[in-house]
Amino acid sequence: MPQLNPAPWFAILVFSWVTFLAILPPKVMAHIFPNEPTFQSTDTPKTQSWTWPW
């Protein structure tokens, strides 16, 4: 089984994680939402009571 030698696989694992951590977070953090959320008002709307037709 050639996978038992950890030297090349560990280096590939470390370099791939360093690459991912160096490239992906700035791209994710630079994302801008197209619509900013608006806050809802705290006023409760005046509701009419329901009149049943029977």
C-alpha positions, 0 to 999 in steps of 0.5 A: 500500500503506497499510502502508508508513506505520509511524507508526500501526502501530508505536504500536499494536504498542508499546501492545499489547505494553505492555498484554500485559506489564502484564496477563498476567505477574501473572495467570500468576505468581498461578497456584497448583498444586492439588497440590504435588509430593512428594519421593520417598524415596531408599531403594531398595525391597527387591525379590524375585528373579523365579522362573520357573515352568519 
